[in-house]
Amino acid sequence: MSFSVSTFSPPTGTLPLCSHGRRIPNRSSHIMANSLRSTRASNFCQIFHGLKLWISESLSVLQHNGTFGSSQKLKTIKNHKEDEFEKKPFEETSSHARQVPESVLESKISSDSNSETTKAATHSKGSESLQSDTSVDVENSSWSSGSLQQSTMLNYIVQGDQVPSLCIAVIGATGELATRKIFPALFALYYSGFLPENVGIFGYSRKNITDEELRSIISATLTCRIDHQQNCSDKMDAFLSRTFHVNGGYDNNKGMSKLNLLMEQIERHSKANRIFYLSVPQDALLDVACSLSSKAQTKKGWNRVIIEKPFGFDMMSSHLLTKSLLSQFEEKQIYRIDHLLGKNLIENLTVLRFANLVFQPLWSRTFINSVQVILSEELGVQTKRFLDGGGIIGDIVHSHILQTIALLAMEPPISLDGEAIRNEKVKLLRSIRPLEPSDVVLGQYKSSTDDKVDLSLDNLTPTYFAGALYIDNARWDGVPFLIKSGLGLIKHCVEIRIQFRQVPGNIYREHFGYNNESATNEIILRDVPEEAILVRVNNKIPGLGLRLDSPELNLLYKDKYNVDVPDSYEHLLLDVIDGDSHLFMRSDELAIAWNILTPILNEIKKNNIKPELYEFGGRGPIGAYYLWAKHGVRWVEE
Ligand SMILES: NC(=O)c1ccc[n+]([C@@H]2O[C@H](COP(=O)([O-])OP(=O)(O)OC[C@H]3O[C@@H](n4cnc5c(N)ncnc54)[C@H](OP(=O)(O)O)[C@@H]3O)[C@@H](O)[C@H]2O)c1
């Protein structure tokens, strides 16, 4: 593959907005678990951080003492009201199936189409009248999907002071991502006591299924994690009994109004916070987002919206999407999720850098020769959605790789606050030179049977990306950041390698033989195949004579920490609940990341650049090895 020089023009022109151009103020408060209800909302975030810290400290103490099995102690503290609550399951308290009347729903929908002031007034009035209506004539209504849903709903209401303060709606509940990842992650959080015990979980789709049918779909994928299996089926039943399906139909405005009414029934008069996880196809995203913005946001607490990848397919489409989203939501309401950023390796980057004096002074061009960021997979393309957005460029490089580099190379933030970290990431991303096409190698794997390209791929879609990035600032001037990311490669590997310069005037150089480069110190931060932190040092081989080698100081997680690593969706969902935004891309980060990659995307489009073919299960295009050599880097293949 060869590139010629190209230029990039930022998008211009008028951009379409969603139809309801209203900004919803974010009432910035925090989740109120029952055990913490008396605590001021503004303090909750700190308490939550404290809780997380306390839990991790407890884990390490338990681990240190070799008695990790005491997770019961944590659960007792986190869910101390739960036992009492679970003695009265919802289904036992009422056997009557009741429904929200269609007339109430219709009047609510029409009143919502009035002016903004009227909307707000009608909204709260509507919610009160719904409560009283519900107790009077709800039995005649017909829109809802199943009787169990209504009986369970009313049982929530009957609980009085146990009304949940957090509702989580998964929009696109019957989809692959929701059933495979989102619901299991929510259950894991619920099981571990990270959700308020009366949380309301809503699955929203256009399918006409009952609560029971949704529960049956998602129960197939719920699992209890390894180290705390006690009461697993009870917990699962409790979780499922709090899960409801909303048939949104083909008009999301109506669908979101239904969702809002159901949530209001659960929330009643309590302070109410809501999370909406938008797990719908890209073409449905804006319609869903606009409808929920106007119809389903609570005014009694905060609303947070999780947006799934892809965040557009290039600079322009991403810009349009962002502009539309920002016409509906405040920036701080939007959480763009990339599950790869929920890995422990990523969260640990800032800890290693900013909590260790041993690394801090080394973290610059003075000592570091190159940085390599590697994400290779054995599998090929799994789904059609990968085909858009420049293949692997949009799917992996734009978000995961650039975010990794930003966290690894940014200046110290003033605090651990999400915005403080995002500010530093933005500065770093701004300092990255837009990629020169000549510093990129694109590849596409061949079919395993013959030399034809995989039939599911467009022949311009890269499944492999190798690139050399430079950061034009005082800390990193001249240090190449090398990226290798590909599918259908020889092995699954996720790691960062930081290679140091050679020791100046090394008096031991003759003891390393001809290959002085193998004597460079290296830090390897590995997620896959086995999570580990390795530091390569030069060492005397024991025995007579002076022979040196370069072994690794090895922190292998599975040996050191006897803990069950949560799925990255759990980690990121907890961050959303907690209001911790640092692992979610802000709109400006998103735009700058596209800016870095746009010259490459333009070049592919303009000149129909075909990626270099490589063997499925191989090491990727040969061109990548020339690229590393051009930037003076020894590429380590293990
Ligand atoms: N699957 C993954 O591993 C993965 C990974 C990263 C990102 N993502 C992203 O996550 C999103 C969902 O992916 P998926 O694989 O779960 O897709 P999917 O299997 O096609 O499911 C889509 C869901 O959205 C609902 N839906 C579709 N159109 C809708 C509309 N107009 N209004 C309301 N609901 C609608 C569908 O249910 P009905 O048809 O019944 O309405 C279904 O529940 C996509 O944006 C995808 O790019 C997925």
PDBQT file of the ligand as one rigid body, heavy atoms in Angstrom, charges set to zero:
ROOT
HETATM    1  N1  LIG A 701     -22.726  -6.429  19.757  1.00  0.00    +0.000 N 
HETATM    2  C1  LIG A 701     -21.551  -5.940  20.100  1.00  0.00    +0.000 C 
HETATM    3  O1  LIG A 701     -20.625  -6.668  20.509  1.00  0.00    +0.000 OA
HETATM    4  C2  LIG A 701     -21.274  -4.462  20.008  1.00  0.00    +0.000 A 
HETATM    5  C3  LIG A 701     -19.991  -4.003  20.319  1.00  0.00    +0.000 A 
HETATM    6  C4  LIG A 701     -19.741  -2.638  20.284  1.00  0.00    +0.000 A 
HETATM    7  C5  LIG A 701     -20.751  -1.782  19.927  1.00  0.00    +0.000 A 
HETATM    8  N2  LIG A 701     -21.992  -2.247  19.601  1.00  0.00    +0.000 N 
HETATM    9  C6  LIG A 701     -23.030  -1.273  19.247  1.00  0.00    +0.000 C 
HETATM   10  O2  LIG A 701     -24.152  -1.452  20.099  1.00  0.00    +0.000 OA
HETATM   11  C7  LIG A 701     -25.362  -1.198  19.394  1.00  0.00    +0.000 C 
HETATM   12  C8  LIG A 701     -26.272  -2.421  19.511  1.00  0.00    +0.000 C 
HETATM   13  O3  LIG A 701     -25.637  -3.549  18.963  1.00  0.00    +0.000 OA
HETATM   14  P1  LIG A 701     -26.309  -4.981  18.922  1.00  0.00    +0.000 P 
HETATM   15  O4  LIG A 701     -25.307  -5.913  18.389  1.00  0.00    +0.000 OA
HETATM   16  O5  LIG A 701     -26.932  -5.331  20.211  1.00  0.00    +0.000 OA
HETATM   17  O6  LIG A 701     -27.461  -4.747  17.822  1.00  0.00    +0.000 OA
HETATM   18  P2  LIG A 701     -28.729  -5.664  17.551  1.00  0.00    +0.000 P 
HETATM   19  O7  LIG A 701     -28.463  -7.064  17.954  1.00  0.00    +0.000 OA
HETATM   20  O8  LIG A 701     -29.130  -5.394  16.133  1.00  0.00    +0.000 OA
HETATM   21  O9  LIG A 701     -29.851  -5.081  18.539  1.00  0.00    +0.000 OA
HETATM   22  C9  LIG A 701     -30.419  -3.821  18.380  1.00  0.00    +0.000 C 
HETATM   23  C10 LIG A 701     -31.504  -3.588  19.421  1.00  0.00    +0.000 C 
HETATM   24  O10 LIG A 701     -32.075  -2.310  19.194  1.00  0.00    +0.000 OA
HETATM   25  C11 LIG A 701     -33.495  -2.426  19.024  1.00  0.00    +0.000 C 
HETATM   26  N3  LIG A 701     -33.881  -1.444  18.026  1.00  0.00    +0.000 N 
HETATM   27  C12 LIG A 701     -33.568  -1.447  16.709  1.00  0.00    +0.000 A 
HETATM   28  N4  LIG A 701     -34.066  -0.359  16.110  1.00  0.00    +0.000 NA
HETATM   29  C13 LIG A 701     -34.702   0.369  17.071  1.00  0.00    +0.000 A 
HETATM   30  C14 LIG A 701     -35.431   1.574  17.079  1.00  0.00    +0.000 A 
HETATM   31  N5  LIG A 701     -35.600   2.299  15.970  1.00  0.00    +0.000 N 
HETATM   32  N6  LIG A 701     -35.949   2.016  18.232  1.00  0.00    +0.000 NA
HETATM   33  C15 LIG A 701     -35.794   1.297  19.364  1.00  0.00    +0.000 A 
HETATM   34  N7  LIG A 701     -35.112   0.134  19.424  1.00  0.00    +0.000 NA
HETATM   35  C16 LIG A 701     -34.577  -0.332  18.288  1.00  0.00    +0.000 A 
HETATM   36  C17 LIG A 701     -33.692  -3.874  18.580  1.00  0.00    +0.000 C 
HETATM   37  O11 LIG A 701     -34.914  -4.425  18.994  1.00  0.00    +0.000 OA
HETATM   38  P3  LIG A 701     -36.222  -4.341  18.090  1.00  0.00    +0.000 P 
HETATM   39  O12 LIG A 701     -35.826  -4.645  16.692  1.00  0.00    +0.000 OA
HETATM   40  O13 LIG A 701     -37.175  -5.278  18.693  1.00  0.00    +0.000 OA
HETATM   41  O14 LIG A 701     -36.659  -2.950  18.295  1.00  0.00    +0.000 OA
HETATM   42  C18 LIG A 701     -32.630  -4.582  19.397  1.00  0.00    +0.000 C 
HETATM   43  O15 LIG A 701     -33.101  -4.793  20.709  1.00  0.00    +0.000 OA
HETATM   44  C19 LIG A 701     -24.944  -0.873  17.969  1.00  0.00    +0.000 C 
HETATM   45  O16 LIG A 701     -24.850   0.529  17.822  1.00  0.00    +0.000 OA
HETATM   46  C20 LIG A 701     -23.565  -1.459  17.841  1.00  0.00    +0.000 C 
HETATM   47  O17 LIG A 701     -22.795  -0.773  16.907  1.00  0.00    +0.000 OA
HETATM   48  C21 LIG A 701     -22.276  -3.568  19.645  1.00  0.00    +0.000 A 
ENDROOT
TORSDOF 0
